[in-house]
Amino acid sequence: MADYKSIKGTKIQNYTTDPDNPLTGQVWYNETDQVLKVNAGPLVTAWATGGDLNTGRSRLAGAGTQTAALAFGGNPGSSPYTTGVTESYNGTNWTEVIDLNTARRDLAGAGTQTAALAFGGNIPPQTAVTESWDGTSWTEVNDLNTARDRLAGCGISTAALAFGGRNPPASPVLGVNESWNGTSWTEVNDLNTAKLYLAGAGTQTAALGFAGSPAPTGQTESWNGTSWTEVNDMNNAPRTGLAGVGIQTAALGFGGEVFPTITATTESWNGTSWTEVNDLNQARQGIGGAGTQASALGFGGTNPPAVVLAATEEWGETGGNRTIGSS
């Protein structure tokens, strides 16, 4: 087997700290950290390909982190156009686990891979059903006060928020906002602008709701635990069917439809304004999301003429100085 010197023409050099301006592909040994490193190119934040879902679908919900996520429900693209399939992601592969008790699409989710909440959605018709995940199975708990689909959610399994959505024909679009205390839902102050097919991020007491329709918008509202305040709009708007992850002061919104075009656009929120960053590799709407602003996961969705997608993408830093071995 050829060694590094015969390939590169130089020996691996030792440094007490990383060199200031290493060449792309340069390998060195950091004596202080006692690790072998390589420069993998310019440091950028972008989307990379992850493992595909076992069941492609759109209009699904997600929970958890980039390396420990849960995907549940959605539209598999064939009759009856709803599913209860739940899959668990370990950072590399998805594994099918126990289904939701109530199959549905256009639902919302909150929580972690081992303690999640699924609420609302379309069976059809629109439903108020809420289910709690304990890492092994789903258990039906107390319903939302207002049945609806195409809503947004955020928080954890014991302290969540559900806002927006629709329940036609009586309520084609809703601003209704409900708070979950681990046992039951309580209606609190509505969104300033009723909307559906929007995205959410944050916690029960510090949330962000953004984009949506029926008059497609990039409008963003911030929740302080008592009321919603309109803040700066998204740049790539009007926009619906996107995913949102993160917290109130550091969120990420990606995918969706800027009518009539399905988009790959990703925007980052810093607590004050949105900035467009690197696009998804595959444009889609009805996409599921999990994770944080710095380490996100996007999965599923649709981009006609493809009916549904199974593709997963991971958002994070690539390039820069990377550890490739240790002593």
N, C-alpha and C positions, 0 to 999 in steps of 0.2 A: 504494500500500500504506500502511495506517495505521501511524504510528510509535508508540513506547512512550508518549509524552506524551499523544497523542490518545486512547489506550486507557485509561491509568491516571490521566491528569490531572496528572502530575508528570513531571519529567525524571529520567533515570537519574543518581543521585548517585555521586560519587566518595568513597571512604573509604580511609584508610591501612591499616585492619584491617577485618574483617567487623563490621557493626553488632551490638550486644549482643542486641537482641530484634527481628529483622526480621519483618515480616508475611509470612504465607504468600503466595507469588507475587511478593514484592518482589524487584526486580532492582537490582543495584548494581555498580559497578566497583571492584575492589580494586587500588589503585595499587601496593601493595608487591608483590603476586603478579602484577600486570599481567594480570588475568583478569576476565571478566564472570561474576557469580554470581547465583544465584536461591535463595530459600528455598523448598524443595519440601515444606514441611509438617513436622510433628513427626518427629524422628529415631526410627525403630523398626527392629527386626530382625524380618524376616518372610519368608515364601515368596512368590515372584513367578513368573509363568508363563514357561517357556522353550520352546524348539523341541521338537516331538514327535519321538519315535523314528520311524524309517521302518517298523519292524516292532514292533508292540505285543506285549508278552510279560510274563510274571511269572517269578519264581524265577530271575532272571538275576544276573550278577555285574558288578561295576564296578571301575574303577581310575582314578587320575588326579586332576585338579582340576576346579573348577567350569567353567573356561574351556578345559580341555584334558583331556577325559575319554574313557574307553573303556567300552562296554557289550557284554557277550558272553554267548552261551548263553541258556538260559531255556525257558519253555513258551509257545509262540505261541497256545495255545488250540485247536489242532486236531491231529488225528492226524498224526504219531506223538507229539505233545506234547513234542517236544524240538527244539531248533534250535542250529545253530552260528553263527548270524548274529552278526557283530561290527560295531559302529558307533562312529564317532569324532565327538566333539562339540567345536566350536570356540568355544563360548560363545554361539552363536546357532542353529546347525543341526547335525543329525546327518548323517553321510555313511557309507554302507555301505562297509566295506572287506573284506578277506579273512576268510572263515569259519574258526572252529575246525576242526581236523581231526576231532575227535570231538564230534558234536552231543550236547548234554546240558542238563539242567535241574538246579536245586538244587546248583549248584557254588559255589565260592568264588574270590575273586580278590585280587590284591595288585599294587602297583607304580604305574606312570605310564602316560600315553597312548602313550608310545614304548618302554616297557620294562615289560611286564606279565607276570603269571603267572596261569594258570587251573588249578585243581586240584579233583579229586573230582567229584561230581555223580552224576546218574542218567541212564543211556542209554536204557532200563534194561538190566541191573540197575545197582546201585551200581558206581562205577568208582574206580580209583586213578589214572587217567591225569592227567598234568601236562603242560601246554603253556606254552611261553615265546613272548612276542610281542616282536618287535624293531622295531616301528613300521611294518612292511610285511606280515609273515606270521607264522603260528604254527608252532612246531617242537615235536614231542613230545620230552620229556626224561624223566628218571627218575620213576617212579611213586611215589605215597604208599606207605607200608608197609601202611596199612589202607585198603581201599576203603570209600568212604562218600559219602553225600549229606547235604544239609541241614546242612552244617558251616559254620564261620566262618573267616575268614582276615584277615591284616593283614600289613603290611610292604612290602618292595620286591621286585623280581624276583630279586635275588641274596641276599636275607635275609628270608625270610617265615616265618609261623607258620600252622599249620592245626589247628583244635581243635573237638572235639565232632562231632556228626553221628550217623548211623545206618547199619547194614548188616544189615537183617533177612534171615532170621529169627534168625540166630545172635546178632546184636548189635543189638537194636531201638533202643538208645540208647548213645552212646559218650561217654567223657570223654577219649579219646585225643588227645594233643597232639604234633604233629610240627614240627620245625624244619628249614628249607631253607637250605642254604649256597651256593646257586647251582649245585650239581651234584646233590645227593641229599638225601633226607629222613632225619632221625634222630628216633626217638621219644624224647621227653623227658617230664617229669612231667605227669601227667594233671590235668585240671580236678578240683576238689574234688567237684563235682556233675556227673555225666554229663548232657548235654542235647543236643538237636537244635533246628534252626530258630532258632538264636540269632544275635546280631550281634557283630562285633568291631571294634576300632579299635587304632591304635598301631603299634608296631614289633616286630621279632623278639625284642627283649630288654626291652621295656616295653609290654605290651599290656593291653587291657581286653576281657573277654568278658561279655555281658550279655543277660538275658532268655532265652527258650527254653522247651522242653517236654521230656518228655511230661507232667509235672505243671507246667502253664504257670506261669512264674515271672518276677519282675523282678530276680532275683538277679544281682549283679554280682561278678565276680572280677578281680583285678589280678595281672598276671604280671611278675616282676622278672628274667626270664631264667633262673631256676632253678625257681621254684615259684609256684603260684597262692595268693592270699589273698582270702578273701571280704571285700568292703567293702559300702557302703550300697546297698540295693536301689533300683531305679527306682520312681517314684511311681505310674505308670500301669501296673499289673500285676494279674494275670499276663498275659504278653505274648509272642507268637511272630511270626515272619515279618517282622521289622522290619529296617531298614538301620542301619548304624553307620559313622560317619566320624570322623576326627580322631586325636588322640594320647591317651596314657594319662591325662594330666592335663587334657585339654581336648577332650572328645568330644561328639558329637551322635547321638542315637538317634531315629528317626522312622518313623511308620507302624506296620504290623503288625496283629495281631488280639488284642484283649482279649476272649477267647471269651465269647459268640459274635458279638461286634461288631467289624467292621473299623474301625480307628481312624486319625485324622489327627494324633494327638498327637505332639508333638516335645518331647524333653527334652534339657537341656544339663548336662554333667558338668564340674565344676570341680576334679577331683582328689580330692574328698571326698564330694560328694553330688550328686544329680540335682535339677534345677529345671525345672518345666514352663514352656515358652515358647510362642510362637505356633504354631498348628497348620498342617499342610499344607493347601493349598486343597482337595485331594481325598484322602479317606481311602482307604487301600489296604494290602494285605499283599503279600508276595513282591516288595517293591520293591528296586531297585538303588540304590546310593549311591556317591558319590565326593566328594573335597574335604576341607575342614577344618571345625572347629566354627564358624568365623566366615564361611566361604564354601563352602557345601555344595551338592550336586546330588542330587536324587532323581528316579528315572525308572522307568517301567514299573510293573508290579504288577497286582493284580486287586482288584475289588470287585464281587462278584456283585450283580445278575444280569449285569453286564458281564463278559465272559469274561476279556479282558486289556485293559490300558491302554498307551497310547503316550505319555501326558502326562509332561512334564518340568517340574520346579520348581527354582528357584534360591533358596537361602537367603542373606540378607545384609541390610545396612542399606539402608533407604529413607528418603526425606525428608531434612531437614537442609539445610545450605548446599551447593549443588552448582555446580560450574563449568560454564558453558554456552558459553564462548568465551574466546579469548585474543588479545592484541595482538601 
